[in-house]
Every structure is written in structure tokens, then in C-alpha cells.
């Protein structure tokens, strides 16, 4: 079974471009448009990795990341935060709440694929 990636972003164009990239790289992809939808999706079927936007309605990425880390069944899920907030303080907060990695927008599509592959391996 292919590794799965859950892409979470409230901007449709980013959601679609990341979905395309991850599918092209061979990963199974699911989508969520806000933090609550993301947690519901993880509860249905645990992904190997979550590409998680920070600034979203309902629940922001920091809250979602904390919720993932608080659930013992989800501890193996890798989390990469994606955000336009590139200051060191936001990066430190992201890593402090349990993110495995942090990518600032605008991002290189190649970099995103490389980081995902580094965390969960190439798609099978």
C-alpha cells in the first residue's frame, strides 16, 4: 500500500497544486480544508504524513499539530507545517508543538516533495 499524505490548506489553489504534486510523486492523497476537517480525516484513516497550513479557519495548524501529538495512536504521523509566517519565532513554535518540519510559503515544489520523501520514504 502506498504511503498516504493528508494535505490541509484553506486555499484551493494550494490544495490542488499539492495534491497534484503528491500524486505525481506516487503518494495516496487526501484533502482537508480546515483544522477540524483535518482531525476528522486523520480519525477515519491515519495518514503517514500531514502537510499542514498554519493559518486556517476553525482550528489553526498549531492547534491541529498539538491535537495530533496528544493522541497516542497518531504519534507516528509526520507533520510538516506550511506557512507564510517565516519568522524564527513561528518556526520555533511549530517545532515546539510537535511539527517534524516547517516549510515557508512560497515554497519550491521540488523542496516539498524532497521533504515528504525524507520523512516517509519514496512512494511504493
N, C-alpha and C positions, 0 to 999 in steps of 0.2 A: 504494500500500500504506500502511495506517495506521501511525503510529508505534507502537512497542511499548514496554511498560513491564513490567519484572520486579519483582514485589512479593515481598520477602523478610522474613518475620517468623515467629517460633515460636509466636505466639499466634493461634489460629484465628479468633477474633472480629475481630482487627485485619486479618488476611489477607483475610477475607471482606469487611469493610467497604471496605478499599482497593481490592479487586478490583471491587466494585460501583461505587465512585466513578470509577475509571479507565475502566471500560467505559461508564458513563453519559456520560463526557466524550468518548467515541469512540475511546479507545485500545485497541489489541490488548494483552491482559494474559496474563501467565504468572505462576505462583506457585512459590515455594520456601520450605521450612520451616526451613532451616538454612543455614549458610555453605557447606558442601560441596555441597549440592544447588544453591545459587545459582550457584556456579562451573561446575558441570556444565551447568546450563541456559544460561549465557552461552556456554559452549563449543559447545553444539548450534546455537543461533541467537542472534546478538548482538542484545540489545535496544538501543533508543535511550537508555533511562534505567532506572536501578535505584533503587527505593525500598527502602532497606536498614536493617533494625533493627540496633542495635549489640549488644545483649546477647542472644546466641543460643548454643545448644549447638554442639559440634563446632568451628566457627570463628566468632569474633565479627565484627561488621561492620567494625571497623577492619582486621582481617586480610584480609577479603574485598576491601575497598576497595584495600588495598595490592596484592593479587594482580591486581586489575583494572588498576591503573595500571602494574604491572610488565610486562603483556603488550602489546606494541606494536599488536597487532591490535584491542585493546579500548580504546585510548586515547580514542576518540571517544565512548565510553559515558559518559553523565552519571550521577553518583551523588548521591543525596540521602539522607543519614543520618537515620533516625528513631529517637529515643531518649528515654527518661525522664530521662536524665542531662543536665541543663540547665546545669551549671556551665560557666563560661568555659573552664576547663582542658580539659574533654571536647570542647567546640566547637572549640577550637584544635587539639586532637589530630586530630579528624575532618578538619579542613581541611588539616592538615599531612600526613596520609596520602593526600590527594588527593580528598577529597569536594568536590563542587561547591557543596553547600548542606547545611544542617543544620536539622532541624525537631524541636522538643521535644514529647514527649507529655505530657499530652493535646494533640492538635492540632486546629485548625479544619479541617474537611473542605474548606471553600472555599479556605483557605490552601494546602492540599496540591495541589489542582487548579491553582490560580494559579501555584504554584512550578513544577510539572511543565510547564505551558504556557509559562512564561517560559523554561525551558531547552530544550525541544524543539519548541515551537510548538503551535498548536491541532491537534487530530486532524483528519486529512483525510478 
